[in-house]
Each structure stands twice: as C-alpha cells, then as structure tokens.
Amino acid sequence: MDLLKGGYFELLIAGIIFFALQVWWISMVVRNGIRQDKIMMPNQIEEFRSRLEEAFSQKRNRRSG
C-alpha cells in the first residue's frame, strides 16, 4: 500500500509510456533512414522543376493561342 501512496505506481506508468515512445521514435528514425534513397537529390529537383515549368508554359500557350 505504501507503493501506491508514494506515487511509485504513477512513476512506473510514466516510465513505461516514456520507454514506449522512445522505442517508437527510434523505429521511425530508422525507417526514415532506410527511405533516404527515395528522397530527391538537388539535381533531380532541378530536373523536375524544369519539366513542370515546360508543362505549365505549354498549357499557358495553348490557352492564349
């Protein structure tokens, strides 16, 4: 009964929740690290941007002409 009065139970629950959140956070960091190859590199971004600009300029030219 002294354990409940001293707040040990609440501290234990808070510790379990904290530990679970740490495990979840670390697993998300590892997963995102594995997916780094799917992130666009700066040269890919420039290529993608130029393709978008071409597509939009063609669309604009069709509307005005």
CYANA upper distance limits for C-alpha pairs under 8 A (distance plus 0.5 A):
  1 MET  CA      5 LYS  CA      7.07
  2 ASP  CA      6 GLY  CA      6.49
  3 LEU  CA      7 GLY  CA      7.09
  3 LEU  CA      8 TYR  CA      5.98
  3 LEU  CA      9 PHE  CA      7.12
  4 LEU  CA      8 TYR  CA      6.68
  4 LEU  CA      9 PHE  CA      6.27
  7 GLY  CA     11 LEU  CA      6.73
  8 TYR  CA     12 LEU  CA      6.52
  9 PHE  CA     13 ILE  CA      6.77
 10 GLU  CA     14 ALA  CA      6.64
 11 LEU  CA     15 GLY  CA      6.57
 12 LEU  CA     16 ILE  CA      6.69
 13 ILE  CA     17 ILE  CA      6.73
 14 ALA  CA     18 PHE  CA      6.55
 15 GLY  CA     19 PHE  CA      6.54
 16 ILE  CA     20 ALA  CA      6.62
 17 ILE  CA     21 LEU  CA      6.68
 18 PHE  CA     22 GLN  CA      6.72
 19 PHE  CA     23 VAL  CA      6.79
 20 ALA  CA     24 TRP  CA      6.71
 21 LEU  CA     25 TRP  CA      6.52
 22 GLN  CA     26 ILE  CA      6.59
 23 VAL  CA     27 SER  CA      6.65
 24 TRP  CA     28 MET  CA      6.78
 25 TRP  CA     29 VAL  CA      6.77
 26 ILE  CA     30 VAL  CA      6.72
 27 SER  CA     31 ARG  CA      6.64
 28 MET  CA     32 ASN  CA      6.59
 29 VAL  CA     33 GLY  CA      6.60
 30 VAL  CA     34 ILE  CA      6.87
 31 ARG  CA     35 ARG  CA      6.94
 32 ASN  CA     36 GLN  CA      6.93
 35 ARG  CA     39 ILE  CA      7.79
 40 MET  CA     44 GLN  CA      6.30
 40 MET  CA     45 ILE  CA      6.72
 41 MET  CA     45 ILE  CA      6.78
 42 PRO  CA     46 GLU  CA      6.87
 43 ASN  CA     47 GLU  CA      6.81
 44 GLN  CA     48 PHE  CA      6.57
 45 ILE  CA     49 ARG  CA      6.50
 46 GLU  CA     50 SER  CA      6.66
 47 GLU  CA     51 ARG  CA      6.80
 48 PHE  CA     52 LEU  CA      6.74
 49 ARG  CA     53 GLU  CA      6.64
 50 SER  CA     54 GLU  CA      6.66
 51 ARG  CA     55 ALA  CA      6.69
 52 LEU  CA     56 PHE  CA      6.63
 53 GLU  CA     57 SER  CA      6.48
 54 GLU  CA     58 GLN  CA      6.63
 55 ALA  CA     59 LYS  CA      6.75
 56 PHE  CA     60 ARG  CA      6.59
 57 SER  CA     61 ASN  CA      6.60
 58 GLN  CA     62 ARG  CA      6.76
 59 LYS  CA     63 ARG  CA      7.01
 60 ARG  CA     64 SER  CA      6.79
 61 ASN  CA     65 GLY  CA      6.31
